[in-house]
Amino acid sequence: MKYIDPPISGDPSIIAQNIERLNVNIHCCRYWWLNRWKHKNLSFPFWRLYWNANEGAYIFLKDKIYLTPDKIIIIPPFTPFSTDLNMTPENEDYGLEGGWIKSKEIRDKSISDGNVLHFYLHFNLGYPFDNARKSIYTISPSSEDIATIEQIIQTLIRGTSRFTLTESFIINKLIYSTLAKLPGDIWEEEAIDSRIFEVIKYMNRNLGSTVMNQKLASLIGMAANSFARFFRLQTGYAPNRYLTKIRVENACHLLLHTNLSLKQIAEDCGFFDRYYFTRVFNKSMNISPAKYRKEYSLKKAPYVIK
């Protein structure tokens, strides 16, 4: 092709392309030592990426899968699985205990004490990719993947809690690299109307506010009744049910990764009060918010380096 004037779009090709719109929302990126990691039927509304620097831990769905340095584990949202450490006695209560590896000294002492070194990421991909087929996926990491993990860990053991843009790019790089290795048939194949993404984006930005169908419908130029039918056809959910779903998902994140009160979490996630929040959360997750926080938050036990 030869152009005298550049095309208005800036793209010299007239061939349309359809590239999936991805929206990774990373909830946390951590590196911990563990001496207890015993849970049964975990099921969370977000993706999990696990990599362990040493042996000693396993997860269980249908069979035991041992977490070793030559594996990256990917677990889609709402996949029920159990966890344990090899050294945990059979009669020990379920729970989680460990601490933040925020120095090389803590890492070295953790290894000498026989603890498990556990790197993990929690994230969401948004609709429809969070609806991937539920299973536990084992990825054989490339040398570049391992180098990326080590690079992230070096940042984490400096005690970093605020990541630079470059460091954030590197974390996203690991997520994309591992997800690209998953089987192609686990994803939703049906095409999703782009207008649905605009509505869901608005929902996520306004979780703490009153969100009416009329407002959502107006965003994409539809009547409220037609919009409700269209949204259900595209997502499988009525708009209000989908909004409740993502409010509960956000509440799960706040319960595990903040010290906010139940009252504040209820307000931030758009529930009327903590009692209504507790009722809705219990119905969705089969556990109360208080018990969810107690059972699934890490009990931190700091190392004293002498």
Sequence and secondary structure as in RCSB ss.txt:
>XXXX:A:sequence
MKYIDPPISGDPSIIAQNIERLNVNIHCCRYWWLNRWKHKNLSFPFWRLYWNANEGAYIFLKDKIYLTPDKIIII
PPFTPFSTDLNMTPENEDYGLEGGWIKSKEIRDKSISDGNVLHFYLHFNLGYPFDNARKSIYTISPSSEDIATIE
QIIQTLIRGTSRFTLTESFIINKLIYSTLAKLPGDIWEEEAIDSRIFEVIKYMNRNLGSTVMNQKLASLIGMAAN
SFARFFRLQTGYAPNRYLTKIRVENACHLLLHTNLSLKQIAEDCGFFDRYYFTRVFNKSMNISPAKYRKEYSLKK
APYVIK
>XXXX:A:secstr
   SS  TTS              EEEEEEEEEEEEEEEEEE  SSEEEEEESSS EEEESSSEEEE TT EEEE
 TT  EEEEETTS TTS SEEEEEE  SHHHHHHHHHTT EEEEEEEEE  TTGGG   S EEE   HHHHHHHH
HHHHHHTTT  S  HHHHHHHHHHHHHHHTTS GGGS  S   HHHHHHHHHHHHTTTS   HHHHHHHTT  HH
HHHHHHHHHHSS HHHHHHHHHHHHHHHHHHH    HHHHHHHTT SSHHHHHHHHHHHHSS HHHHHHHHS EE
      
